[in-house]
Amino acid sequence: MTPDGPVLALESSGRACGVCVWRAGAVLARADHTRDHGHAELLAPLVRDTMATAGVSFDALSAIAVTVGPGSFTGLRVGLALARGLGLAAGCPVRGATTTAVLAAMARAAAPVATPVAVVLDARRADVYLHVFDAAGAPLDAPVSLAPADALAALPTEPLWLTGDGVALLPRPLPPTATVAPDADRAPDPAVLAALVAHDPTAALPPRPLYVRPPDAALPPPNARARA
């Protein structure tokens, strides 16, 4: 497996499922579906069909890329479990990138000049995830979960682009220094994910979920009667 070999990218951190086979800047095949539920049933067939369309065998992969979060707890677990299993079977590394880093890279590609980017994602439960990146794409801090009004107050005062499906939840008016990126609510692009991990493998994250807040589901309290 050469460093410039094909990369399989999986994105299932939100409402969309995306799969891409990418090599040396070119998309060999891809599939994208938008759905709120059913990632577990959809993702594996998407991978199978996309790999077949690309004409790439799993043992030819140089890496598997996967988003690690923040995002849907179920979607993240599905994508990460499949990526790790495929990596073991194919004998190739599995490299992660944050959902927010992918979206920030997409926004920077559309910006006319190098500009900081704030990614705002709908975290459900009336909160948003906020993650700010500098003009070179480096994160300024870790992503945080905030109420929309608090996220608005936390935005840098310098000119920046806003992207992510949580931008619509921010109170108006937005700061005059903030520009909403085109198609700000689009899903993370698996081709951009593949390019991120291929261009700088040393900066890739381990394939573990990035949970910014505790999951909505919790274990029940201890049952004293059962213990007795």
Backbone as CSV, one residue per row, in Angstrom:
resi,resn,N_x,N_y,N_z,CA_x,CA_y,CA_z,C_x,C_y,C_z
1,MET,0.835,-1.181,0.000,0.000,0.000,0.000,0.877,1.240,0.000
2,THR,0.746,2.052,-1.020,1.549,3.255,-1.121,0.850,4.417,-0.437
3,PRO,1.614,5.443,0.002,0.997,6.587,0.664,-0.026,7.302,-0.199
4,ASP,0.125,7.252,-1.517,-0.839,7.929,-2.381,-1.896,6.968,-2.908
5,GLY,-2.070,5.838,-2.249,-3.088,4.877,-2.651,-4.474,5.380,-2.311
6,PRO,-5.503,4.616,-2.674,-6.879,5.051,-2.445,-7.233,5.116,-0.963
7,VAL,-8.099,6.070,-0.651,-8.601,6.265,0.709,-10.112,6.088,0.674
8,LEU,-10.628,5.282,1.577,-12.066,5.141,1.752,-12.494,6.044,2.899
9,ALA,-13.436,6.953,2.650,-13.895,7.894,3.673,-15.345,7.624,4.023
10,LEU,-15.640,7.593,5.331,-16.992,7.350,5.840,-17.433,8.539,6.680
11,GLU,-18.636,9.047,6.420,-19.178,10.173,7.183,-20.604,9.836,7.577
12,SER,-20.838,9.709,8.877,-22.188,9.390,9.359,-22.470,10.110,10.674
13,SER,-21.889,11.287,10.848,-21.985,11.981,12.130,-23.273,12.757,12.307
14,GLY,-24.047,12.930,11.234,-25.270,13.714,11.337,-26.427,13.067,10.611
15,ARG,-27.226,13.898,9.937,-28.402,13.392,9.240,-28.048,12.698,7.927
16,ALA,-26.849,12.871,7.433,-26.453,12.293,6.151,-25.485,11.136,6.354
17,CYS,-25.480,10.254,5.374,-24.466,9.210,5.266,-23.701,9.465,3.981
18,GLY,-22.391,9.541,4.061,-21.584,9.765,2.875,-20.411,8.816,2.824
19,VAL,-20.148,8.275,1.639,-19.024,7.368,1.417,-18.298,7.835,0.166
20,CYS,-16.978,7.798,0.216,-16.184,8.250,-0.924,-14.924,7.395,-1.025
21,VAL,-14.561,7.051,-2.254,-13.253,6.467,-2.533,-12.463,7.534,-3.274
22,TRP,-11.352,7.932,-2.683,-10.574,9.100,-3.123,-9.130,8.681,-3.342
23,ARG,-8.505,9.216,-4.368,-7.083,8.935,-4.581,-6.424,10.126,-5.251
24,ALA,-5.372,10.636,-4.610,-4.528,11.692,-5.188,-5.346,12.866,-5.710
25,GLY,-6.314,13.313,-4.915,-7.092,14.483,-5.283,-8.289,14.211,-6.160
26,ALA,-8.502,12.976,-6.573,-9.621,12.641,-7.460,-10.606,11.731,-6.736
27,VAL,-11.895,11.970,-6.951,-12.946,11.112,-6.416,-13.204,9.992,-7.412
28,LEU,-12.941,8.756,-6.996,-13.160,7.608,-7.870,-14.622,7.174,-7.864
29,ALA,-15.275,7.320,-6.736,-16.703,6.998,-6.620,-17.194,7.551,-5.293
30,ARG,-18.483,7.863,-5.236,-19.048,8.362,-3.989,-20.540,8.081,-3.955
31,ALA,-21.107,8.098,-2.760,-22.548,7.944,-2.561,-22.933,8.766,-1.342
32,ASP,-24.048,9.471,-1.443,-24.520,10.321,-0.353,-26.020,10.125,-0.180
33,HIS,-26.445,9.961,1.075,-27.869,9.831,1.383,-28.163,10.663,2.624
34,THR,-29.320,11.307,2.633,-29.758,12.081,3.784,-30.914,11.362,4.449
35,ARG,-30.741,11.065,5.720,-31.809,10.423,6.499,-31.509,10.617,7.974
36,ASP,-32.562,10.738,8.787,-32.383,10.951,10.218,-32.026,9.667,10.958
37,HIS,-32.473,8.523,10.439,-32.266,7.262,11.135,-31.843,6.191,10.131
38,GLY,-31.393,5.058,10.656,-31.076,3.927,9.799,-29.665,3.903,9.268
39,HIS,-28.748,4.655,9.897,-27.359,4.650,9.446,-26.753,3.246,9.493
40,ALA,-27.128,2.470,10.502,-26.538,1.134,10.659,-26.890,0.236,9.481
41,GLU,-28.113,0.355,8.973,-28.524,-0.469,7.844,-27.982,0.059,6.517
42,LEU,-27.745,1.354,6.426,-27.398,1.978,5.150,-25.903,1.992,4.864
43,LEU,-25.078,2.219,5.886,-23.680,2.556,5.634,-22.892,1.407,5.011
44,ALA,-23.031,0.203,5.527,-22.252,-0.923,4.985,-22.580,-1.203,3.518
45,PRO,-23.858,-1.231,3.109,-24.133,-1.396,1.678,-23.597,-0.255,0.822
46,LEU,-23.625,0.972,1.362,-23.045,2.097,0.619,-21.557,1.879,0.378
47,VAL,-20.863,1.413,1.395,-19.426,1.141,1.253,-19.197,0.067,0.204
48,ARG,-19.938,-1.024,0.308,-19.779,-2.126,-0.656,-19.985,-1.644,-2.088
49,ASP,-21.078,-0.924,-2.313,-21.407,-0.492,-3.675,-20.427,0.560,-4.184
50,THR,-19.990,1.463,-3.303,-19.062,2.515,-3.739,-17.700,1.936,-4.071
51,MET,-17.232,0.993,-3.276,-15.964,0.330,-3.588,-16.060,-0.414,-4.916
52,ALA,-17.205,-1.071,-5.168,-17.373,-1.792,-6.437,-17.388,-0.820,-7.617
53,THR,-18.068,0.319,-7.453,-18.107,1.312,-8.525,-16.719,1.864,-8.813
54,ALA,-15.930,2.083,-7.751,-14.577,2.611,-7.922,-13.628,1.572,-8.501
55,GLY,-13.992,0.287,-8.418,-13.098,-0.762,-8.898,-11.879,-0.936,-8.023
56,VAL,-12.043,-0.681,-6.735,-10.932,-0.775,-5.787,-11.211,-1.901,-4.809
57,SER,-10.250,-2.751,-4.577,-10.392,-3.815,-3.590,-9.991,-3.293,-2.215
58,PHE,-10.524,-3.887,-1.177,-10.234,-3.410,0.170,-8.757,-3.557,0.517
59,ASP,-8.099,-4.584,0.009,-6.685,-4.747,0.344,-5.794,-3.756,-0.395
60,ALA,-6.369,-2.961,-1.319,-5.598,-1.933,-2.005,-5.670,-0.586,-1.296
61,LEU,-6.507,-0.463,-0.270,-6.667,0.814,0.417,-5.409,1.192,1.181
62,SER,-5.059,2.470,1.110,-3.936,2.959,1.909,-4.387,3.437,3.275
63,ALA,-5.679,3.804,3.402,-6.200,4.270,4.690,-7.715,4.311,4.616
64,ILE,-8.330,4.314,5.778,-9.763,4.561,5.917,-9.919,5.798,6.784
65,ALA,-10.695,6.747,6.301,-10.929,7.992,7.029,-12.351,7.994,7.569
66,VAL,-12.541,8.551,8.772,-13.860,8.562,9.392,-13.989,9.799,10.273
67,THR,-15.182,10.380,10.300,-15.428,11.504,11.201,-15.652,10.972,12.618
68,VAL,-15.085,11.676,13.598,-15.144,11.221,14.987,-16.088,12.057,15.845
69,GLY,-16.649,13.137,15.285,-17.555,13.985,16.039,-17.039,15.412,16.100
70,PRO,-17.806,16.274,16.718,-19.080,16.016,17.390,-20.203,15.728,16.399
71,GLY,-21.258,15.111,16.922,-22.381,14.773,16.070,-23.322,13.822,16.776
72,SER,-24.119,13.119,15.968,-25.080,12.156,16.492,-24.343,10.994,17.160
73,PHE,-24.745,10.659,18.382,-24.073,9.570,19.092,-24.210,8.256,18.333
74,THR,-25.415,7.972,17.848,-25.627,6.723,17.120,-24.856,6.716,15.810
75,GLY,-24.949,7.812,15.063,-24.241,7.881,13.785,-22.739,7.734,13.938
76,LEU,-22.176,8.362,14.948,-20.740,8.250,15.180,-20.341,6.815,15.496
77,ARG,-21.111,6.165,16.345,-20.772,4.785,16.717,-20.841,3.862,15.504
78,VAL,-21.840,4.065,14.662,-21.982,3.227,13.473,-20.781,3.413,12.551
79,GLY,-20.430,4.668,12.259,-19.322,4.940,11.347,-17.995,4.463,11.880
80,LEU,-17.748,4.706,13.156,-16.469,4.311,13.739,-16.333,2.794,13.840
81,ALA,-17.410,2.110,14.221,-17.341,0.652,14.316,-17.076,0.029,12.951
82,LEU,-17.755,0.538,11.916,-17.539,-0.013,10.586,-16.134,0.296,10.096
83,ALA,-15.659,1.521,10.321,-14.317,1.889,9.876,-13.251,1.036,10.548
84,ARG,-13.387,0.813,11.855,-12.394,-0.005,12.561,-12.433,-1.446,12.077
85,GLY,-13.628,-1.975,11.866,-13.724,-3.348,11.381,-13.128,-3.505,9.993
86,LEU,-13.408,-2.552,9.111,-12.843,-2.611,7.762,-11.330,-2.459,7.797
87,GLY,-10.844,-1.595,8.692,-9.399,-1.401,8.800,-8.689,-2.672,9.233
88,LEU,-9.284,-3.396,10.173,-8.695,-4.659,10.610,-8.696,-5.680,9.471
89,ALA,-9.815,-5.735,8.743,-9.913,-6.717,7.664,-8.983,-6.387,6.506
90,ALA,-8.843,-5.089,6.212,-8.020,-4.674,5.070,-6.555,-4.505,5.437
91,GLY,-6.252,-4.454,6.738,-4.866,-4.264,7.159,-4.333,-2.885,6.870
92,CYS,-5.193,-1.872,6.979,-4.749,-0.495,6.719,-5.117,0.382,7.908
93,PRO,-4.449,1.527,8.055,-4.749,2.402,9.189,-6.120,3.053,9.053
94,VAL,-6.729,3.334,10.205,-7.988,4.075,10.263,-7.688,5.416,10.914
95,ARG,-7.982,6.498,10.201,-7.628,7.843,10.657,-8.880,8.693,10.795
96,GLY,-8.937,9.429,11.889,-10.111,10.237,12.169,-9.874,11.711,11.965
97,ALA,-10.961,12.429,11.757,-10.959,13.890,11.719,-12.270,14.360,12.321
98,THR,-12.255,15.504,12.956,-13.489,16.006,13.533,-14.451,16.427,12.429
99,THR,-15.724,16.286,12.718,-16.758,16.774,11.805,-16.555,18.259,11.529
100,THR,-16.192,18.995,12.564,-16.031,20.442,12.433,-14.830,20.805,11.561
101,ALA,-13.756,20.006,11.620,-12.599,20.289,10.766,-12.958,20.117,9.296
102,VAL,-13.782,19.112,8.991,-14.212,18.903,7.609,-15.056,20.080,7.142
103,LEU,-15.997,20.512,7.966,-16.852,21.633,7.581,-16.056,22.933,7.469
104,ALA,-15.084,23.127,8.348,-14.256,24.325,8.260,-13.438,24.340,6.976
105,ALA,-12.916,23.178,6.581,-12.164,23.094,5.327,-13.054,23.395,4.134
106,MET,-14.293,22.934,4.177,-15.236,23.228,3.103,-15.514,24.723,3.011
107,ALA,-15.667,25.383,4.153,-15.921,26.821,4.153,-14.712,27.599,3.670
108,ARG,-13.515,27.179,4.109,-12.305,27.893,3.672,-12.135,27.794,2.163
109,ALA,-12.512,26.664,1.585,-12.378,26.496,0.133,-13.281,27.464,-0.621
110,ALA,-14.388,27.869,-0.001,-15.315,28.788,-0.662,-15.008,30.251,-0.371
111,ALA,-14.162,30.514,0.620,-13.868,31.896,0.996,-12.918,32.534,-0.008
112,PRO,-13.132,33.809,-0.355,-12.246,34.469,-1.324,-10.843,34.718,-0.792
113,VAL,-10.717,34.855,0.528,-9.407,35.036,1.156,-9.348,34.154,2.391
114,ALA,-8.142,33.890,2.871,-7.978,33.079,4.077,-8.635,33.785,5.260
115,THR,-9.577,33.109,5.887,-10.393,33.714,6.941,-10.642,32.685,8.037
116,PRO,-10.643,33.083,9.303,-11.059,32.161,10.361,-12.483,31.674,10.125
117,VAL,-12.770,30.497,10.636,-14.085,29.878,10.449,-14.606,29.417,11.807
118,ALA,-15.865,29.731,12.073,-16.549,29.188,13.243,-17.596,28.200,12.761
119,VAL,-17.490,26.961,13.210,-18.446,25.920,12.849,-19.465,25.819,13.976
120,VAL,-20.740,25.908,13.621,-21.824,25.834,14.598,-22.755,24.706,14.158
121,LEU,-22.862,23.670,14.986,-23.677,22.508,14.658,-24.872,22.411,15.602
122,ASP,-25.984,21.990,15.064,-27.175,21.743,15.866,-26.919,20.511,16.742
123,ALA,-26.838,20.729,18.049,-26.564,19.633,18.984,-27.838,19.027,19.554
124,ARG,-28.999,19.479,19.059,-30.294,19.078,19.601,-30.389,19.564,21.058
125,ARG,-31.475,19.245,21.696,-31.712,19.679,23.090,-31.472,21.180,23.250
126,ALA,-31.738,21.980,22.205,-31.671,23.444,22.244,-30.253,23.976,22.397
127,ASP,-29.236,23.151,22.186,-27.848,23.584,22.247,-27.208,23.518,20.869
128,VAL,-26.026,24.112,20.770,-25.216,23.995,19.558,-23.797,23.627,19.966
129,TYR,-23.078,22.996,19.039,-21.650,22.786,19.197,-20.934,23.922,18.478
130,LEU,-19.958,24.512,19.136,-19.172,25.599,18.552,-17.708,25.197,18.508
131,HIS,-17.076,25.370,17.345,-15.659,25.069,17.181,-15.078,26.110,16.238
132,VAL,-14.057,26.820,16.700,-13.477,27.932,15.932,-12.097,27.535,15.419
133,PHE,-11.830,27.852,14.153,-10.570,27.541,13.486,-9.938,28.836,12.976
134,ASP,-8.587,28.881,12.982,-7.926,30.061,12.444,-7.899,29.991,10.923
135,ALA,-7.311,31.006,10.305,-7.338,31.111,8.848,-6.569,29.989,8.167
136,ALA,-5.653,29.342,8.900,-4.887,28.230,8.332,-5.565,26.882,8.553
137,GLY,-6.683,26.883,9.272,-7.410,25.641,9.511,-7.095,24.967,10.831
138,ALA,-6.278,25.581,11.672,-5.950,24.991,12.971,-7.035,25.336,13.991
139,PRO,-7.484,24.385,14.794,-8.494,24.702,15.813,-7.912,25.592,16.894
140,LEU,-8.680,26.583,17.308,-8.225,27.477,18.368,-8.456,26.878,19.750
141,ASP,-9.375,25.946,19.846,-9.669,25.285,21.113,-10.480,24.039,20.802
142,ALA,-10.917,23.350,21.826,-11.762,22.172,21.623,-13.198,22.616,21.383
143,PRO,-14.001,21.801,20.684,-15.412,22.156,20.517,-16.139,22.146,21.848
144,VAL,-17.146,23.007,21.959,-17.920,23.127,23.195,-19.407,23.086,22.853
145,SER,-20.217,22.708,23.840,-21.665,22.714,23.708,-22.209,23.892,24.495
146,LEU,-22.973,24.748,23.794,-23.461,25.979,24.397,-24.895,26.248,23.961
147,ALA,-25.586,27.054,24.736,-26.853,27.600,24.265,-26.566,28.530,23.093
148,PRO,-27.477,28.649,22.127,-27.208,29.491,20.963,-26.798,30.919,21.313
149,ALA,-27.438,31.531,22.307,-27.075,32.902,22.681,-25.651,32.967,23.228
150,ASP,-25.256,31.958,23.994,-23.894,31.926,24.524,-22.877,31.680,23.413
151,ALA,-23.241,30.859,22.430,-22.346,30.623,21.296,-22.149,31.906,20.505
152,LEU,-23.213,32.667,20.321,-23.092,33.953,19.617,-22.154,34.885,20.365
153,ALA,-22.290,34.937,21.687,-21.432,35.809,22.487,-19.983,35.349,22.481
154,ALA,-19.743,34.048,22.247,-18.389,33.491,22.280,-17.654,33.632,20.949
155,LEU,-18.320,34.090,19.901,-17.659,34.213,18.613,-16.547,35.253,18.672
156,PRO,-15.426,35.006,18.003,-14.370,36.025,17.941,-14.897,37.318,17.303
157,THR,-14.291,38.419,17.678,-14.730,39.711,17.144,-14.089,40.039,15.800
158,GLU,-13.079,39.258,15.397,-12.441,39.500,14.102,-13.319,38.973,12.982
159,PRO,-13.078,39.402,11.737,-13.859,38.860,10.610,-13.720,37.346,10.527
160,LEU,-14.824,36.670,10.305,-14.804,35.219,10.203,-16.018,34.756,9.415
161,TRP,-15.940,33.485,8.972,-17.050,32.848,8.287,-17.751,31.911,9.257
162,LEU,-19.064,31.845,9.123,-19.875,30.925,9.918,-20.389,29.808,9.017
163,THR,-20.307,28.578,9.500,-20.842,27.456,8.742,-21.376,26.407,9.697
164,GLY,-22.202,25.502,9.181,-22.794,24.455,9.988,-24.303,24.615,10.100
165,ASP,-24.993,23.509,10.338,-26.455,23.569,10.386,-26.983,24.235,11.643
166,GLY,-26.091,24.606,12.578,-26.515,25.330,13.763,-26.492,26.835,13.616
167,VAL,-25.988,27.341,12.490,-25.950,28.793,12.287,-27.366,29.365,12.321
168,ALA,-28.322,28.624,11.777,-29.707,29.105,11.747,-30.294,29.248,13.147
169,LEU,-29.694,28.603,14.150,-30.204,28.681,15.515,-29.645,29.867,16.288
170,LEU,-28.622,30.524,15.770,-28.037,31.666,16.479,-28.998,32.848,16.465
171,PRO,-29.088,33.569,17.583,-29.954,34.756,17.595,-29.483,35.791,16.579
172,ARG,-30.438,36.525,16.041,-30.117,37.615,15.128,-30.265,38.936,15.867
173,PRO,-29.502,39.953,15.452,-28.605,39.956,14.294,-27.263,39.297,14.611
174,LEU,-26.627,38.763,13.564,-25.283,38.236,13.700,-24.291,39.392,13.748
175,PRO,-23.108,39.164,14.303,-22.109,40.237,14.331,-21.792,40.727,12.915
176,PRO,-21.535,42.011,12.746,-21.233,42.527,11.408,-19.947,41.960,10.819
177,THR,-19.087,41.399,11.668,-17.836,40.808,11.175,-18.014,39.368,10.702
178,ALA,-19.213,38.810,10.886,-19.461,37.408,10.544,-20.166,37.302,9.193
179,THR,-19.673,36.402,8.352,-20.284,36.114,7.055,-20.708,34.661,7.030
180,VAL,-21.956,34.413,6.703,-22.444,33.032,6.621,-21.966,32.427,5.305
181,ALA,-21.303,31.284,5.389,-20.757,30.625,4.202,-21.883,30.135,3.302
182,PRO,-21.634,30.056,2.001,-22.636,29.474,1.096,-22.942,28.029,1.487
183,ASP,-24.219,27.681,1.422,-24.641,26.315,1.780,-24.120,25.914,3.154
184,ALA,-24.301,26.804,4.114,-23.731,26.576,5.443,-24.278,25.317,6.107
185,ASP,-25.482,24.890,5.733,-26.081,23.741,6.411,-25.814,22.421,5.707
186,ARG,-24.925,22.404,4.714,-24.683,21.134,4.015,-23.902,20.165,4.897
187,ALA,-24.021,18.897,4.564,-23.377,17.845,5.348,-21.885,17.809,5.077
188,PRO,-21.094,17.282,6.015,-19.655,17.127,5.772,-19.399,16.288,4.522
189,ASP,-18.467,16.727,3.709,-18.153,16.070,2.439,-17.107,14.979,2.683
190,PRO,-17.426,13.714,2.391,-16.434,12.660,2.623,-15.180,12.812,1.772
191,ALA,-15.272,13.486,0.619,-14.070,13.716,-0.185,-13.123,14.684,0.517
192,VAL,-13.685,15.687,1.182,-12.851,16.616,1.955,-12.238,15.892,3.146
193,LEU,-13.010,15.029,3.775,-12.483,14.201,4.865,-11.300,13.371,4.393
194,ALA,-11.430,12.723,3.248,-10.339,11.900,2.721,-9.101,12.739,2.452
195,ALA,-9.303,13.917,1.868,-8.167,14.785,1.568,-7.466,15.243,2.846
196,LEU,-8.221,15.533,3.887,-7.620,15.981,5.146,-6.682,14.930,5.722
197,VAL,-7.143,13.684,5.809,-6.305,12.660,6.433,-5.176,12.222,5.510
198,ALA,-5.364,12.355,4.190,-4.306,11.963,3.260,-3.188,12.993,3.219
199,HIS,-3.537,14.264,3.316,-2.528,15.313,3.188,-1.677,15.451,4.439
200,ASP,-2.232,15.095,5.598,-1.449,15.223,6.834,-1.801,14.079,7.777
201,PRO,-1.308,12.869,7.493,-1.655,11.717,8.345,-1.223,11.900,9.789
202,THR,-0.160,12.658,10.036,0.323,12.815,11.412,-0.649,13.629,12.260
203,ALA,-1.480,14.446,11.619,-2.451,15.263,12.353,-3.782,14.554,12.540
204,ALA,-3.929,13.363,11.956,-5.191,12.638,12.064,-5.420,12.179,13.500
205,LEU,-6.674,12.015,13.851,-7.064,11.587,15.191,-7.287,10.082,15.228
206,PRO,-7.145,9.470,16.388,-7.481,8.041,16.491,-8.974,7.860,16.286
207,PRO,-9.379,6.690,15.795,-10.802,6.465,15.520,-11.603,6.195,16.785
208,ARG,-11.737,7.228,17.588,-12.533,7.162,18.812,-13.537,8.303,18.803
209,PRO,-14.750,8.097,19.327,-15.770,9.144,19.263,-15.405,10.344,20.123
210,LEU,-15.664,11.525,19.603,-15.473,12.773,20.335,-16.840,13.212,20.843
211,TYR,-17.107,12.939,22.105,-18.372,13.329,22.718,-18.159,14.637,23.483
212,VAL,-18.800,15.696,23.031,-18.631,16.998,23.682,-19.493,17.094,24.928
213,ARG,-20.576,16.335,24.953,-21.462,16.311,26.120,-21.870,14.874,26.384
214,PRO,-22.417,14.566,27.552,-22.846,13.189,27.830,-23.965,12.784,26.879
215,PRO,-24.079,11.487,26.587,-25.157,11.037,25.713,-26.517,11.270,26.338
216,ASP,-27.553,11.382,25.460,-28.909,11.599,25.963,-29.395,10.411,26.777
217,ALA,-29.034,9.202,26.356,-29.443,8.006,27.097,-28.491,7.775,28.261
218,ALA,-29.017,7.334,29.362,-28.191,7.089,30.550,-28.604,5.776,31.187
219,LEU,-27.667,5.179,31.922,-27.977,3.956,32.642,-28.987,4.251,33.745
220,PRO,-29.905,3.329,34.024,-30.857,3.548,35.115,-30.146,3.564,36.455
221,PRO,-30.756,4.200,37.460,-30.123,4.194,38.781,-30.076,2.786,39.352
222,PRO,-29.134,2.538,40.269,-29.034,1.208,40.870,-30.365,0.786,41.513
223,ASN,-30.694,-0.473,41.353,-31.951,-1.007,41.881,-31.632,-1.693,43.219
224,ALA,-32.014,-1.032,44.289,-31.699,-1.556,45.630,-32.368,-2.910,45.858
225,ARG,-33.603,-3.063,45.346,-34.303,-4.312,45.558,-33.602,-5.457,44.830
226,ALA,-33.091,-5.178,43.615,-32.394,-6.227,42.873,-31.106,-6.619,43.583
227,ARG,-30.404,-5.625,44.158,-29.165,-5.940,44.887,-29.455,-6.843,46.071
228,ALA,-30.565,-6.563,46.740,-30.913,-7.364,47.907,-31.257,-8.782,47.498
